[in-house]
Amino acid sequence: MKLLKSSLLGSATALAAVGGAQSADLPVKKAVPVEYVRVCTAYGAGFFYIPGTDTCLRVSGRARFEVGYNEGFSRNQGTGDTTGYRGLARINLDARTQTGYGTLRAFARLEFASRTGFSNFASGTQTRIGNAFAGLGQDKFGRVQQYVNTDKAFIQFAGFTAGRASSFFDFYANDFEIIGGALGSNTQSTNLLAYTNKFGDSGFSATISLEDPSFRKNTIFSASVAAANAAAGTSSFAAFGPLTAPSPVFLGFNAAGQPTGVGFVDVIERNRLPDFVGVLRYDAAWGAAQISAAVKDVNTGNFLPGFVGTTGAGVELTAANAAIRARPSTEYGWAVQGGVKINLPFIAPGDSFYLQGAYGEGATLYTGYSNYSGSYASNTTNVSGASFNQFFNDATLNPLTGKLQLTDSFTAVASFLHYWSPEWRSAFFGSYGEHHQASGARAAQGIASGVIGGGPGLPGTRTFSLNQVLRDSYQIYTGASIIWSPVKDLDIGLEGIYTQIGVTNGRVLDLNKSFGTSQTNIPLNARTVTSYDTVQIRMRVQRDF
């Protein structure tokens, strides 16, 4: 028995030894190393390396709440709101990689907002440019608006910038403002291809930029036509609704076959050439200075296949009138802008002052004359129940000659930012601008159009002298703000603005005080004005991260 126990114990010991030896010979599987996110210090705070790459990425954003009050004068259909609200979200992605040609950068910014209030935040400009869509409910129509915008999406490499970015033409782009309505160029989102050359360490740089013309085209004026005025010698052709032109020019021919106009013209501008922008800039410790210039084309489509005869039945034009059917030749608008920014640390750390002026022909979106009231429309107002509309067209089509006539505009703005303390700051700003129709353009429209309700009326009549259509106008815009930043990247602010809109000469019918009065049959006791004004107040809470 003892012998059996000894044998079994010896066998177990031997087996254990063999098993231990075999286990020692097996390979040990190592755990996959964890690649922790590493901080990237090459481009400032907030960047980290994308795992597995040498690209640094910064993720940032913004959350904002705003509530505003805008004085209104009417509760007519489509108007009457005085308050509005907005909640906004912003996401930024900034990716950078160091290469043998310098930094390769890609930047993207997406913005989303929910906006309400017809007069404050539900923007017609953003709807017209396709950045926003409106609610369609009975009480929501035009008052509730969802805003979605690819605000930035560009690549920078070896001096080139390609993608969606702020226009290089801009300098002071409402930098210190909450409402952002001071007159001046501020196209923060456009598509472009640009090259910038820095002249060593001198502070000077020069940029040539080819920019998407879609975001700088205001309209060519055309009267909204439903009927012709036979008494003015035009055709009795009653109505026209071309699918290709929401705003055709209606002009006709008299009984003798002589043109009092050029027929139906498609005045929707095509994208035929990019806008050419050139910039010379200087940056220094004391501030910055910039000179910008831009050239853009102003064009129309063809004369439409439907033509107008003396009977309204579509009689073919005579050879004598054939030349006027040629497409109007393209005109070239242009704008120049100069600005300076001066840092004022001797008043208080962070203080600075902007001064900027611009002038252009056929380029109201480069001078920024329509910045506050609204863009991409021939005419609009900035307040419910305004006394009259402003006209922002880049050109008119002369109905007597068939040629485009460019408008001109200029703006000037000054803005001062002052820090009362590190936590409290204020901005004070003011701007002035004027917009003028080409010489004789308004009279030519009145002579030839004969349009009821759409044109300025016949020269020499009471209608012509008091009608709002194509009047030269001016704007005054001024305001101030107070902003409290109790902690870093948190702003709680309040801003108030005052604006005055007026005609540069004569008087116009006060539509707010003459409700129901026709622009073409103005009674002797009708109320008239030379200007109107309004105020707006807006409060903002904003957190950047």
TAWO-V218164 format. One record per helix or strand. SS is the DSSP state (~ for helix, > for strand). FROM is the first residue (numbers start at 1). TO is the last residue. Records with the same first field share a line. If there is no record, write none. Layout:
# TAWO-V218164
SS: FROM-TO / FROM-TO
This chain:
# TAWO-V218164
~: 2-25 / 117-121 / 124-128 / 213-216 / 230-232 / 319-325 / 364-367 / 441-449 / 462-466
>: 39-39 / 48-49 / 56-70 / 83-99 / 102-116 / 132-134 / 144-157 / 160-165 / 190-198 / 204-211 / 220-221 / 228-228 / 249-249 / 253-253 / 259-259 / 265-265 / 275-284 / 287-298 / 303-303 / 331-343 / 352-361 / 379-380 / 390-391 / 395-397 / 404-406 / 408-421 / 424-436 / 451-451 / 473-484 / 490-503 / 508-509 / 528-529 / 531-544
